[in-house]
Amino acid sequence: MDPYHLLSWKTAAAVLVVYFASLAFYRLYLHPLAKFPGPKLAAITRWYELYYDVIREGQYTFKIAELHKVYGRPIIRISPHELHILDHTFYEKLYCHEGRWNKYQWAYNGFIAEGATISTSEHELHHARRKPLNHYLSKARVASRQDVILRNVDKLVARLEGRVGTLTNLGAAVGALVQDLQCDFLLGKAYGSLDRDDFNVAIADMCQSVGFLWRFTKHFPRVGKSLKQMPLDYVSKFANDDAQTFFAFLQEVDKETEKLLTTAKTSTPNKDTSHTVIGEIVDSNLPPSDKELPRVLNEVQTLVGAGLETVSGVLRLMLYHVFNDAEILQNLRAELKTIDIYPGGGVDLKTLEQLPYLTACIMESMRLSPAIASRMARIVPDSDLYYANWCIPSGTPVGMTTIWMHLDENIYPEPHSFIPARWMNVEYRRASGKTYAPFSRGTRMCAGMYLAWADLYFTLAALAPRFNFKFECIQESDLRMSSDEFVIGTKSKAVLNCYVTRP
Protein backbone atom coordinates (compact mmCIF):
# COMPACT_ATOMS: atom_id res chain seq x y z
CA MET A 1 0.00 0.00 0.00
CA ASP A 2 1.16 3.50 -0.81
CA PRO A 3 2.56 4.93 2.48
CA TYR A 4 1.30 8.40 1.57
CA HIS A 5 -2.22 6.99 1.06
CA LEU A 6 -2.05 5.27 4.47
CA LEU A 7 -0.80 8.47 6.08
CA SER A 8 -3.65 10.51 4.61
CA TRP A 9 -6.24 8.15 6.10
CA LYS A 10 -4.54 8.26 9.47
CA THR A 11 -4.46 12.05 9.33
CA ALA A 12 -8.14 12.22 8.43
CA ALA A 13 -9.03 9.83 11.25
CA ALA A 14 -6.97 11.85 13.73
CA VAL A 15 -8.64 15.08 12.63
CA LEU A 16 -12.09 13.51 13.13
CA VAL A 17 -11.18 12.23 16.57
CA VAL A 18 -9.86 15.64 17.62
CA TYR A 19 -12.93 17.38 16.18
CA PHE A 20 -15.47 15.19 17.96
CA ALA A 21 -13.51 15.21 21.20
CA SER A 22 -13.32 19.02 21.08
CA LEU A 23 -17.04 19.26 20.28
CA ALA A 24 -17.89 16.98 23.20
CA PHE A 25 -15.68 19.00 25.54
CA TYR A 26 -17.27 22.27 24.40
CA ARG A 27 -20.83 21.00 24.81
CA LEU A 28 -20.13 19.52 28.23
CA TYR A 29 -18.15 22.37 29.78
CA LEU A 30 -18.21 25.56 27.68
CA HIS A 31 -21.62 25.59 26.03
CA PRO A 32 -24.15 28.16 27.40
CA LEU A 33 -26.33 25.22 28.55
CA ALA A 34 -23.47 23.38 30.29
CA LYS A 35 -24.72 24.52 33.72
CA PHE A 36 -28.08 22.75 33.36
CA PRO A 37 -28.51 19.22 34.75
CA GLY A 38 -29.07 16.28 32.43
CA PRO A 39 -27.38 13.21 30.92
CA LYS A 40 -23.89 13.89 29.61
CA LEU A 41 -24.57 11.84 26.49
CA ALA A 42 -27.67 13.92 25.73
CA ALA A 43 -25.55 17.06 26.13
CA ILE A 44 -22.97 15.74 23.68
CA THR A 45 -25.18 14.43 20.87
CA ARG A 46 -28.75 14.27 19.57
CA TRP A 47 -28.15 10.58 18.93
CA TYR A 48 -29.21 10.05 22.53
CA GLU A 49 -32.67 11.24 21.53
CA LEU A 50 -32.42 9.37 18.22
CA TYR A 51 -32.09 6.10 20.12
CA TYR A 52 -35.37 6.63 21.99
CA ASP A 53 -37.11 8.14 18.95
CA VAL A 54 -36.22 5.52 16.36
CA ILE A 55 -34.81 2.39 18.00
CA ARG A 56 -37.15 2.52 21.01
CA GLU A 57 -40.02 3.76 18.78
CA GLY A 58 -41.15 7.03 20.29
CA GLN A 59 -40.10 6.65 23.92
CA TYR A 60 -38.15 9.88 24.41
CA THR A 61 -41.15 11.69 25.89
CA PHE A 62 -41.25 9.01 28.60
CA LYS A 63 -37.48 9.14 29.06
CA ILE A 64 -37.63 12.91 29.62
CA ALA A 65 -40.17 12.43 32.42
CA GLU A 66 -37.88 9.79 33.94
CA LEU A 67 -34.86 12.11 33.72
CA HIS A 68 -36.67 14.79 35.72
CA LYS A 69 -37.01 12.24 38.53
CA VAL A 70 -33.41 11.01 38.18
CA TYR A 71 -31.95 14.52 38.45
CA GLY A 72 -34.59 15.79 40.83
CA ARG A 73 -34.93 19.05 38.94
CA PRO A 74 -37.89 20.64 37.13
CA ILE A 75 -35.51 21.91 34.43
CA ILE A 76 -33.09 19.64 32.55
CA ARG A 77 -31.01 19.63 29.39
CA ILE A 78 -32.35 17.02 26.96
CA SER A 79 -30.07 17.63 23.95
CA PRO A 80 -27.00 19.70 23.08
CA HIS A 81 -29.31 22.62 22.31
CA GLU A 82 -32.63 22.14 24.14
CA LEU A 83 -34.10 22.35 27.65
CA HIS A 84 -37.25 20.82 29.10
CA ILE A 85 -39.29 22.08 32.06
CA LEU A 86 -41.71 20.05 34.15
CA ASP A 87 -43.45 22.65 36.29
CA HIS A 88 -47.05 23.64 35.62
CA THR A 89 -46.53 27.08 37.18
CA PHE A 90 -44.28 28.03 34.26
CA TYR A 91 -46.68 26.98 31.50
CA GLU A 92 -48.47 30.29 31.09
CA LYS A 93 -45.17 32.15 30.87
CA LEU A 94 -43.75 29.90 28.16
CA TYR A 95 -46.97 29.57 26.12
CA CYS A 96 -48.36 33.08 26.10
CA HIS A 97 -49.61 35.68 23.62
CA GLU A 98 -47.20 38.45 24.55
CA GLY A 99 -43.76 38.80 23.02
CA ARG A 100 -41.98 37.09 20.14
CA TRP A 101 -41.89 33.31 20.28
CA ASN A 102 -40.28 31.23 17.56
CA LYS A 103 -40.77 27.53 17.08
CA TYR A 104 -37.84 25.12 17.19
CA GLN A 105 -37.39 24.48 13.46
CA TRP A 106 -35.48 21.25 13.97
CA ALA A 107 -38.51 19.58 15.56
CA TYR A 108 -40.74 20.50 12.60
CA ASN A 109 -38.38 19.34 9.86
CA GLY A 110 -39.96 15.94 10.32
CA PHE A 111 -43.20 17.09 8.71
CA ILE A 112 -41.45 17.70 5.37
CA ALA A 113 -43.96 20.50 4.78
CA GLU A 114 -41.98 23.60 3.89
CA GLY A 115 -44.07 26.74 4.06
CA ALA A 116 -46.96 25.22 6.00
CA THR A 117 -48.01 27.29 8.99
CA ILE A 118 -47.33 24.46 11.43
CA SER A 119 -43.74 24.28 10.16
CA THR A 120 -43.12 28.02 10.18
CA SER A 121 -40.59 28.88 12.87
CA GLU A 122 -40.23 32.68 12.68
CA HIS A 123 -42.82 34.56 14.76
CA GLU A 124 -43.87 37.31 12.33
CA LEU A 125 -44.15 35.00 9.32
CA HIS A 126 -46.16 32.51 11.34
CA HIS A 127 -48.47 35.30 12.50
CA ALA A 128 -49.14 36.34 8.89
CA ARG A 129 -49.79 32.80 7.68
CA ARG A 130 -51.98 32.03 10.65
CA LYS A 131 -54.40 34.93 10.06
CA PRO A 132 -56.50 33.34 7.30
CA LEU A 133 -56.61 30.06 9.21
CA ASN A 134 -57.76 31.82 12.38
CA HIS A 135 -60.56 33.45 10.43
CA TYR A 136 -61.64 30.29 8.63
CA LEU A 137 -61.52 28.12 11.76
CA SER A 138 -62.83 30.69 14.22
CA LYS A 139 -65.48 29.79 16.78
CA ALA A 140 -68.07 31.90 14.95
CA ARG A 141 -67.28 30.31 11.56
CA VAL A 142 -67.48 26.79 12.97
CA ALA A 143 -70.81 27.57 14.62
CA SER A 144 -72.17 29.05 11.37
CA ARG A 145 -71.23 25.90 9.46
CA GLN A 146 -72.30 23.27 11.94
CA ASP A 147 -74.50 21.76 9.23
CA VAL A 148 -71.29 20.30 7.74
CA ILE A 149 -70.56 18.55 11.03
CA LEU A 150 -74.15 17.40 11.51
CA ARG A 151 -74.51 15.77 8.10
CA ASN A 152 -71.36 13.72 8.65
CA VAL A 153 -72.38 12.76 12.19
CA ASP A 154 -75.83 11.78 10.86
CA LYS A 155 -74.12 9.53 8.31
CA LEU A 156 -72.12 7.87 11.09
CA VAL A 157 -75.35 7.28 13.03
CA ALA A 158 -76.98 5.74 9.95
CA ARG A 159 -73.99 3.44 9.38
CA LEU A 160 -74.05 2.28 13.01
CA GLU A 161 -77.80 1.71 12.81
CA GLY A 162 -77.02 -0.76 10.07
CA ARG A 163 -74.47 -2.50 12.30
CA VAL A 164 -76.80 -3.15 15.25
CA GLY A 165 -76.22 -6.67 16.53
CA THR A 166 -72.85 -7.04 14.81
CA LEU A 167 -69.22 -6.73 15.83
CA THR A 168 -67.91 -3.37 14.59
CA ASN A 169 -64.62 -1.56 14.79
CA LEU A 170 -65.92 1.64 16.35
CA GLY A 171 -62.41 3.08 16.23
CA ALA A 172 -62.40 2.80 12.43
CA ALA A 173 -65.94 4.24 12.27
CA VAL A 174 -65.06 7.41 14.17
CA GLY A 175 -61.82 7.63 12.20
CA ALA A 176 -63.91 7.62 9.01
CA LEU A 177 -66.12 10.33 10.48
CA VAL A 178 -63.15 12.58 11.15
CA GLN A 179 -61.60 11.89 7.72
CA ASP A 180 -64.83 12.88 5.95
CA LEU A 181 -65.52 15.81 8.25
CA GLN A 182 -62.04 17.32 7.88
CA CYS A 183 -62.19 17.16 4.09
CA ASP A 184 -65.78 18.39 3.98
CA PHE A 185 -65.14 21.38 6.24
CA LEU A 186 -61.80 22.40 4.73
CA LEU A 187 -62.27 21.45 1.07
CA GLY A 188 -66.03 21.34 0.68
CA LYS A 189 -66.05 17.64 -0.21
CA ALA A 190 -66.22 14.61 2.10
CA TYR A 191 -63.69 11.91 1.27
CA GLY A 192 -66.23 9.07 1.45
CA SER A 193 -64.66 6.91 4.17
CA LEU A 194 -68.00 6.56 5.98
CA ASP A 195 -69.42 4.93 2.85
CA ARG A 196 -66.88 2.09 2.84
CA ASP A 197 -67.56 -1.28 4.43
CA ASP A 198 -64.37 -1.20 6.51
CA PHE A 199 -64.65 2.56 7.21
CA ASN A 200 -61.32 3.00 5.42
CA VAL A 201 -59.57 1.71 8.52
CA ALA A 202 -56.19 1.73 6.74
CA ILE A 203 -56.06 5.53 6.93
CA ALA A 204 -56.77 5.48 10.67
CA ASP A 205 -54.09 2.82 11.17
CA MET A 206 -51.54 4.80 9.18
CA CYS A 207 -52.21 7.97 11.17
CA GLN A 208 -50.70 6.18 14.17
CA SER A 209 -47.79 4.84 12.11
CA VAL A 210 -46.56 7.92 10.25
CA GLY A 211 -45.17 9.21 13.54
CA PHE A 212 -42.11 7.09 12.81
CA LEU A 213 -41.47 9.14 9.68
CA TRP A 214 -41.67 12.38 11.69
CA ARG A 215 -39.30 11.07 14.36
CA PHE A 216 -36.82 9.79 11.77
CA THR A 217 -36.80 12.75 9.40
CA LYS A 218 -36.32 15.39 12.09
CA HIS A 219 -32.96 13.70 12.71
CA PHE A 220 -32.28 13.14 8.99
CA PRO A 221 -34.03 16.02 7.17
CA ARG A 222 -32.24 15.41 3.88
CA VAL A 223 -33.69 11.92 3.73
CA GLY A 224 -37.11 13.39 4.35
CA LYS A 225 -36.73 15.96 1.58
CA SER A 226 -35.62 13.23 -0.82
CA LEU A 227 -38.70 11.17 0.03
CA LYS A 228 -40.92 14.22 -0.45
CA GLN A 229 -39.59 14.73 -3.96
CA MET A 230 -40.60 11.22 -5.02
CA PRO A 231 -43.99 11.01 -6.78
CA LEU A 232 -46.60 9.33 -4.60
CA ASP A 233 -47.41 6.95 -7.47
CA TYR A 234 -43.82 5.73 -7.39
CA VAL A 235 -43.65 5.43 -3.61
CA SER A 236 -46.94 3.50 -3.56
CA LYS A 237 -45.41 0.71 -5.65
CA PHE A 238 -43.16 -0.23 -2.74
CA ALA A 239 -45.72 0.28 0.05
CA ASN A 240 -48.03 -2.18 1.79
CA ASP A 241 -51.80 -2.08 1.34
CA ASP A 242 -52.42 0.29 4.26
CA ALA A 243 -49.77 2.73 3.08
CA GLN A 244 -51.13 2.60 -0.48
CA THR A 245 -54.59 3.53 0.84
CA PHE A 246 -53.09 6.38 2.85
CA PHE A 247 -51.09 7.67 -0.13
CA ALA A 248 -54.24 7.51 -2.28
CA PHE A 249 -55.93 9.71 0.33
CA LEU A 250 -53.08 12.23 0.18
CA GLN A 251 -53.22 12.21 -3.62
CA GLU A 252 -56.95 12.92 -3.57
CA VAL A 253 -56.43 15.80 -1.14
CA ASP A 254 -53.69 17.21 -3.41
CA LYS A 255 -55.85 16.93 -6.53
CA GLU A 256 -58.79 18.62 -4.86
CA THR A 257 -56.51 21.35 -3.52
CA GLU A 258 -55.01 22.03 -6.94
CA LYS A 259 -58.47 22.18 -8.54
CA LEU A 260 -59.81 24.55 -5.89
CA LEU A 261 -56.73 26.76 -6.07
CA THR A 262 -57.04 27.09 -9.85
CA THR A 263 -60.73 27.96 -9.51
CA ALA A 264 -60.10 30.45 -6.71
CA LYS A 265 -57.48 32.30 -8.75
CA THR A 266 -59.47 32.47 -11.97
CA SER A 267 -63.11 32.88 -10.88
CA THR A 268 -65.17 35.74 -9.49
CA PRO A 269 -65.58 36.10 -5.71
CA ASN A 270 -68.96 34.35 -5.97
CA LYS A 271 -67.45 30.92 -6.50
CA ASP A 272 -67.45 27.36 -5.21
CA THR A 273 -64.34 27.99 -3.14
CA SER A 274 -66.04 30.47 -0.81
CA HIS A 275 -66.56 27.73 1.76
CA THR A 276 -63.08 26.23 1.54
CA VAL A 277 -59.84 27.04 3.26
CA ILE A 278 -58.31 27.47 -0.21
CA GLY A 279 -60.58 30.41 -0.89
CA GLU A 280 -59.68 31.91 2.47
CA ILE A 281 -55.96 31.72 1.66
CA VAL A 282 -56.37 33.18 -1.83
CA ASP A 283 -58.55 36.04 -0.56
CA SER A 284 -56.12 36.86 2.27
CA ASN A 285 -53.40 39.52 2.39
CA LEU A 286 -50.62 36.94 2.12
CA PRO A 287 -48.00 37.64 -0.57
CA PRO A 288 -48.44 35.89 -3.95
CA SER A 289 -45.64 33.45 -3.15
CA ASP A 290 -47.65 32.09 -0.22
CA LYS A 291 -50.60 31.44 -2.54
CA GLU A 292 -48.64 29.28 -4.97
CA LEU A 293 -49.43 25.59 -5.29
CA PRO A 294 -46.40 24.05 -3.49
CA ARG A 295 -47.01 25.96 -0.25
CA VAL A 296 -50.78 25.60 -0.40
CA LEU A 297 -50.45 21.84 -0.92
CA ASN A 298 -48.30 21.58 2.20
CA GLU A 299 -50.67 23.86 4.12
CA VAL A 300 -53.75 21.82 3.27
CA GLN A 301 -52.08 18.46 3.84
CA THR A 302 -50.98 19.48 7.32
CA LEU A 303 -54.37 21.02 8.14
CA VAL A 304 -56.25 17.89 7.09
CA GLY A 305 -53.73 15.59 8.72
CA ALA A 306 -53.55 17.54 11.97
CA GLY A 307 -57.18 16.85 12.76
CA LEU A 308 -57.29 13.17 11.83
CA GLU A 309 -55.66 11.27 14.66
CA THR A 310 -55.95 14.05 17.26
CA VAL A 311 -59.76 14.05 17.15
CA SER A 312 -60.09 10.33 16.36
CA GLY A 313 -57.93 9.44 19.35
CA VAL A 314 -60.04 11.52 21.72
CA LEU A 315 -63.24 9.99 20.32
CA ARG A 316 -61.98 6.43 20.82
CA LEU A 317 -60.92 7.12 24.40
CA MET A 318 -64.11 9.06 25.19
CA LEU A 319 -66.52 6.49 23.76
CA TYR A 320 -64.77 3.64 25.55
CA HIS A 321 -64.89 5.33 28.95
CA VAL A 322 -68.41 6.74 28.63
CA PHE A 323 -70.03 3.57 27.32
CA ASN A 324 -68.00 1.28 29.57
CA ASP A 325 -69.23 2.95 32.74
CA ALA A 326 -72.97 2.58 33.39
CA GLU A 327 -73.12 5.48 35.83
CA ILE A 328 -71.38 7.93 33.51
CA LEU A 329 -73.57 6.88 30.59
CA GLN A 330 -76.73 7.16 32.69
CA ASN A 331 -75.79 10.66 33.87
CA LEU A 332 -75.04 11.76 30.34
CA ARG A 333 -78.27 10.35 28.92
CA ALA A 334 -80.28 12.01 31.67
CA GLU A 335 -78.77 15.37 30.78
CA LEU A 336 -79.28 14.89 27.04
CA LYS A 337 -82.97 14.13 27.62
CA THR A 338 -83.42 17.73 28.69
CA ILE A 339 -82.97 18.84 25.06
CA ASP A 340 -84.14 17.62 21.69
CA ILE A 341 -81.03 16.31 19.93
CA TYR A 342 -82.68 14.48 17.08
CA PRO A 343 -82.60 15.66 13.45
CA GLY A 344 -84.89 18.63 12.96
CA GLY A 345 -84.87 19.36 16.66
CA GLY A 346 -83.05 22.64 16.17
CA VAL A 347 -80.27 21.96 18.67
CA ASP A 348 -77.16 23.91 17.85
CA LEU A 349 -73.62 23.92 19.12
CA LYS A 350 -74.27 26.67 21.65
CA THR A 351 -76.99 24.55 23.29
CA LEU A 352 -74.66 21.56 23.60
CA GLU A 353 -71.87 23.70 25.02
CA GLN A 354 -74.15 24.73 27.88
CA LEU A 355 -74.64 21.12 29.04
CA PRO A 356 -72.25 20.74 32.00
CA TYR A 357 -71.94 16.94 32.12
CA LEU A 358 -71.51 16.57 28.36
CA THR A 359 -68.82 19.25 28.54
CA ALA A 360 -67.20 17.50 31.50
CA CYS A 361 -66.98 14.20 29.59
CA ILE A 362 -65.27 15.95 26.68
CA MET A 363 -62.89 17.89 28.92
CA GLU A 364 -61.86 14.75 30.77
CA SER A 365 -61.28 12.94 27.49
CA MET A 366 -58.99 15.68 26.24
CA ARG A 367 -57.16 15.76 29.55
CA LEU A 368 -56.20 12.13 29.00
CA SER A 369 -55.66 12.54 25.27
CA PRO A 370 -54.45 16.06 24.44
CA ALA A 371 -53.74 16.86 20.82
CA ILE A 372 -49.97 16.46 21.00
CA ALA A 373 -47.80 13.88 22.77
CA SER A 374 -44.48 15.63 22.21
CA ARG A 375 -43.00 18.69 23.91
CA MET A 376 -43.57 21.91 22.00
CA ALA A 377 -40.36 23.90 22.32
CA ARG A 378 -40.46 27.69 22.11
CA ILE A 379 -37.61 30.11 21.54
CA VAL A 380 -37.25 33.70 22.69
CA PRO A 381 -35.03 35.06 19.91
CA ASP A 382 -34.11 38.45 21.33
CA SER A 383 -33.84 38.19 25.13
CA ASP A 384 -33.00 35.80 27.93
CA LEU A 385 -35.77 33.81 29.61
CA TYR A 386 -35.85 33.27 33.35
CA TYR A 387 -37.15 30.24 35.20
CA ALA A 388 -36.74 30.40 38.99
CA ASN A 389 -33.03 31.10 39.52
CA TRP A 390 -32.05 29.85 36.08
CA CYS A 391 -31.18 32.21 33.25
CA ILE A 392 -31.99 30.59 29.92
CA PRO A 393 -29.94 32.21 27.11
CA SER A 394 -31.85 33.82 24.26
CA GLY A 395 -32.29 31.53 21.26
CA THR A 396 -32.56 28.41 23.42
CA PRO A 397 -35.41 25.99 22.63
CA VAL A 398 -37.40 25.32 25.82
CA GLY A 399 -40.28 22.85 25.86
CA MET A 400 -42.96 21.47 28.15
CA THR A 401 -45.11 18.37 27.63
CA THR A 402 -48.84 18.86 28.09
CA ILE A 403 -49.76 15.30 28.95
CA TRP A 404 -47.35 15.17 31.89
CA MET A 405 -49.02 18.29 33.25
CA HIS A 406 -52.44 16.69 32.69
CA LEU A 407 -51.32 13.57 34.58
CA ASP A 408 -49.88 15.43 37.57
CA GLU A 409 -51.58 13.87 40.60
CA ASN A 410 -51.07 17.07 42.58
CA ILE A 411 -53.38 18.85 40.14
CA TYR A 412 -55.63 15.98 39.05
CA PRO A 413 -56.13 13.32 41.76
CA GLU A 414 -56.28 9.78 40.35
CA PRO A 415 -54.77 11.17 37.16
CA HIS A 416 -55.23 8.06 34.98
CA SER A 417 -58.87 7.60 35.94
CA PHE A 418 -61.70 8.93 33.77
CA ILE A 419 -63.66 11.15 36.17
CA PRO A 420 -65.91 13.69 34.41
CA ALA A 421 -67.29 14.78 37.79
CA ARG A 422 -64.01 16.57 38.55
CA TRP A 423 -65.05 19.21 35.98
CA MET A 424 -68.53 19.75 37.40
CA ASN A 425 -67.15 22.00 40.11
CA VAL A 426 -67.01 25.49 38.63
CA GLU A 427 -64.28 26.63 41.02
CA TYR A 428 -62.16 23.58 40.24
CA ARG A 429 -62.60 24.16 36.52
CA ARG A 430 -61.57 27.80 36.89
CA ALA A 431 -58.55 26.88 39.02
CA SER A 432 -57.44 24.31 36.43
CA GLY A 433 -57.47 26.93 33.70
CA LYS A 434 -53.73 27.47 34.02
CA THR A 435 -52.84 23.78 33.75
CA TYR A 436 -55.43 22.45 31.32
CA ALA A 437 -54.19 22.93 27.75
CA PRO A 438 -55.28 20.13 25.38
CA PHE A 439 -54.70 22.42 22.38
CA SER A 440 -51.63 24.14 23.82
CA ARG A 441 -51.66 27.89 24.53
CA GLY A 442 -50.33 31.15 23.22
CA THR A 443 -49.74 32.32 19.66
CA ARG A 444 -49.12 28.77 18.42
CA MET A 445 -52.15 27.03 19.92
CA CYS A 446 -54.03 24.62 17.67
CA ALA A 447 -55.82 26.46 14.84
CA GLY A 448 -58.50 23.79 14.55
CA MET A 449 -59.50 23.58 18.20
CA TYR A 450 -63.02 25.00 17.73
CA LEU A 451 -63.73 22.52 14.95
CA ALA A 452 -62.43 19.72 17.17
CA TRP A 453 -64.64 20.82 20.08
CA ALA A 454 -67.67 20.87 17.79
CA ASP A 455 -66.87 17.39 16.40
CA LEU A 456 -66.71 15.98 19.92
CA TYR A 457 -69.89 17.69 21.12
CA PHE A 458 -72.06 16.60 18.21
CA THR A 459 -70.67 13.05 18.03
CA LEU A 460 -71.08 12.19 21.70
CA ALA A 461 -74.49 13.86 21.88
CA ALA A 462 -75.67 11.85 18.86
CA LEU A 463 -74.34 8.44 19.91
CA ALA A 464 -75.05 8.38 23.65
CA PRO A 465 -78.89 8.25 23.44
CA ARG A 466 -79.03 5.89 20.46
CA PHE A 467 -76.58 3.06 21.08
CA ASN A 468 -74.92 0.75 23.56
CA PHE A 469 -71.42 -0.47 22.80
CA LYS A 470 -70.14 -3.69 24.37
CA PHE A 471 -66.38 -3.63 23.91
CA GLU A 472 -64.38 -6.73 23.06
CA CYS A 473 -60.72 -7.56 23.80
CA ILE A 474 -59.75 -4.10 24.97
CA GLN A 475 -59.03 -2.53 28.33
CA GLU A 476 -58.44 0.93 29.66
CA SER A 477 -54.64 0.66 29.54
CA ASP A 478 -54.78 0.00 25.78
CA LEU A 479 -55.97 3.58 25.30
CA ARG A 480 -53.24 5.22 27.36
CA MET A 481 -50.33 6.91 25.64
CA SER A 482 -47.65 4.33 24.86
CA SER A 483 -45.52 6.24 22.35
CA ASP A 484 -44.85 9.71 20.99
CA GLU A 485 -46.13 9.79 17.41
CA PHE A 486 -46.23 13.60 17.66
CA VAL A 487 -49.88 12.78 18.41
CA ILE A 488 -50.80 10.33 21.19
CA GLY A 489 -49.72 6.82 20.25
CA THR A 490 -51.63 3.98 21.94
CA LYS A 491 -51.36 0.21 22.09
CA SER A 492 -54.84 -0.20 20.60
CA LYS A 493 -54.09 2.16 17.69
CA ALA A 494 -57.33 2.54 15.67
CA VAL A 495 -58.99 -0.64 16.98
CA LEU A 496 -62.04 -0.34 19.22
CA ASN A 497 -64.08 -3.46 18.54
CA CYS A 498 -67.55 -3.64 20.03
CA TYR A 499 -71.03 -5.08 19.57
CA VAL A 500 -73.51 -2.36 18.63
CA THR A 501 -76.90 -2.62 20.31
CA ARG A 502 -79.81 -0.34 21.13
CA PRO A 503 -80.44 0.97 24.65
FENMO-V599045 format. One record per residue. N is the residue number from 0. PHI is phi in whole degrees, -180 to 180 (* if undefined). Layout:
n,phi
N,PHI
N,PHI
This chain:
n,phi
0,*
1,-62
2,-61
3,-69
4,-66
5,-64
6,-65
7,-65
8,-67
9,-64
10,-64
11,-62
12,-63
13,-65
14,-62
15,-63
16,-61
17,-63
18,-61
19,-68
20,-66
21,-66
22,-63
23,-63
24,-62
25,-61
26,-68
27,-81
28,-124
29,-116
30,-64
31,-58
32,-98
33,-63
34,-77
35,-85
36,-71
37,155
38,-64
39,-63
40,-66
41,-66
42,-70
43,-82
44,-148
45,-73
46,-66
47,-61
48,-68
49,-56
50,-60
51,-76
52,-72
53,-101
54,-69
55,-90
56,57
57,80
58,-104
59,-69
60,-58
61,-71
62,-64
63,-61
64,-61
65,-66
66,-65
67,-60
68,-72
69,-61
70,-92
71,62
72,-128
73,-78
74,-127
75,-141
76,-94
77,-112
78,-161
79,-57
80,-122
81,-128
82,-116
83,-133
84,-121
85,-121
86,-160
87,-63
88,-70
89,-95
90,-60
91,-66
92,-77
93,-80
94,-114
95,-130
96,-93
97,-88
98,87
99,-102
100,-130
101,-91
102,-85
103,-87
104,-57
105,-55
106,-70
107,-100
108,-61
109,-66
110,-80
111,48
112,-134
113,-59
114,93
115,-66
116,-58
117,-63
118,-100
119,-86
120,-83
121,-69
122,-58
123,-66
124,-66
125,-62
126,-59
127,-66
128,-71
129,-78
130,-54
131,-64
132,-70
133,-59
134,-70
135,-69
136,-107
137,-67
138,-59
139,-66
140,-67
141,-61
142,-63
143,-72
144,-118
145,-66
146,-61
147,-63
148,-67
149,-62
150,-68
151,-76
152,-65
153,-61
154,-67
155,-61
156,-59
157,-62
158,-66
159,-71
160,-58
161,-76
162,-105
163,-57
164,89
165,-120
166,-79
167,-134
168,-84
169,-64
170,-64
171,-68
172,-63
173,-73
174,-63
175,-63
176,-57
177,-67
178,-58
179,-67
180,-67
181,-60
182,-67
183,-65
184,-72
185,-86
186,-115
187,76
188,-154
189,-67
190,-76
191,99
192,-67
193,-68
194,-85
195,-90
196,-59
197,-96
198,58
199,54
200,-60
201,-60
202,-67
203,-63
204,-63
205,-67
206,-62
207,-91
208,-103
209,-70
210,-59
211,-61
212,-62
213,-62
214,-65
215,-73
216,-75
217,-69
218,-84
219,-128
220,-61
221,-67
222,-64
223,-61
224,-65
225,-65
226,-64
227,-64
228,-77
229,-77
230,-61
231,-60
232,-60
233,-71
234,-62
235,-62
236,-63
237,-107
238,-100
239,-78
240,-61
241,-62
242,-66
243,-62
244,-64
245,-67
246,-65
247,-63
248,-62
249,-63
250,-62
251,-65
252,-62
253,-64
254,-64
255,-66
256,-62
257,-62
258,-64
259,-67
260,-67
261,-61
262,-64
263,-64
264,-84
265,-114
266,-101
267,-74
268,-57
269,-85
270,-138
271,-67
272,-86
273,-63
274,-109
275,-130
276,-69
277,-63
278,-60
279,-64
280,-67
281,-65
282,-82
283,-81
284,-90
285,-64
286,-65
287,-53
288,-63
289,-82
290,-109
291,-81
292,-56
293,-56
294,-70
295,-65
296,-59
297,-65
298,-62
299,-69
300,-59
301,-72
302,-66
303,-64
304,-65
305,-62
306,-89
307,-66
308,-78
309,-61
310,-75
311,-60
312,-64
313,-65
314,-62
315,-61
316,-63
317,-65
318,-65
319,-62
320,-69
321,-68
322,-84
323,-96
324,-125
325,-60
326,-69
327,-62
328,-64
329,-63
330,-62
331,-67
332,-63
333,-62
334,-70
335,-68
336,-68
337,-78
338,-132
339,-92
340,-106
341,-84
342,-52
343,86
344,-78
345,81
346,-76
347,-115
348,-60
349,-60
350,-64
351,-65
352,-66
353,-89
354,-87
355,-66
356,-76
357,-60
358,-63
359,-64
360,-63
361,-70
362,-62
363,-67
364,-65
365,-77
366,-66
367,-82
368,-139
369,-66
370,-60
371,-122
372,-91
373,-89
374,-74
375,-111
376,-71
377,-121
378,-131
379,-91
380,-80
381,-125
382,-160
383,-72
384,-118
385,-117
386,-126
387,51
388,-94
389,-97
390,-100
391,-97
392,-61
393,-57
394,86
395,-89
396,-69
397,-129
398,-125
399,-134
400,-114
401,-57
402,-65
403,-70
404,-70
405,-70
406,-106
407,-75
408,-69
409,-74
410,-101
411,-123
412,-55
413,50
414,-61
415,-88
416,-87
417,-90
418,-129
419,-58
420,-59
421,-63
422,-94
423,-78
424,-83
425,-61
426,-66
427,-64
428,-63
429,-65
430,-67
431,-81
432,-58
433,-85
434,-119
435,-99
436,-147
437,-65
438,-113
439,68
440,-144
441,82
442,-68
443,-108
444,-64
445,-55
446,-68
447,-97
448,-66
449,-70
450,-67
451,-63
452,-56
453,-64
454,-56
455,-69
456,-60
457,-68
458,-69
459,-66
460,-66
461,-81
462,-85
463,-57
464,-78
465,-99
466,-134
467,-116
468,-124
469,-102
470,-80
471,-121
472,56
473,-148
474,-133
475,-56
476,-65
477,-67
478,-101
479,-79
480,-62
481,-121
482,-158
483,-95
484,-105
485,72
486,-87
487,-74
488,-93
489,-126
490,-64
491,-77
492,52
493,-96
494,-91
495,-148
496,-74
497,-159
498,-92
499,-93
500,-135
501,-96
502,-63
